[in-house]
C-alpha cells in the first residue's frame, strides 16, 4: 500500500509502441463514438494501481503505468 499525499487524481496509461514511446490513457466507456475521450481517474493511487494490474501482461508489466493526472 502506498500513502498518497497528493491532491491530484491518478490515471492509467498503456504503451502502444515502446520504440516510439507511444502511450495512451485508459478512457471511460461513454457508449459513443464522438472522440470526447475522458481518462478513467482515481482519487487513490492504490485503486489506480489495482486497476492498472488488470491491463498488465506477464513479462510486459513495464507497458502499463500509473501517472499523476492534473486536470
C-alpha positions, 0 to 999 in steps of 0.5 A: 500500500502506498500513502498518497499525499497528493491532491491530484487524481491518478490515471492509467496509461498503456504503451502502444509502441515502446520504440516510439514511446507511444502511450495512451490513457485508459478512457471511460466507456461513454457508449459513443463514438464522438472522440470526447475521450475522458481518462478513467481517474482515481482519487487513490493511487492504490485503486489506480494501481489495482486497476492498472494490474488488470491491463498488465501482461506477464513479462510486459508489466513495464507497458502499463503505468500509473501517472499523476493526472492534473486536470 
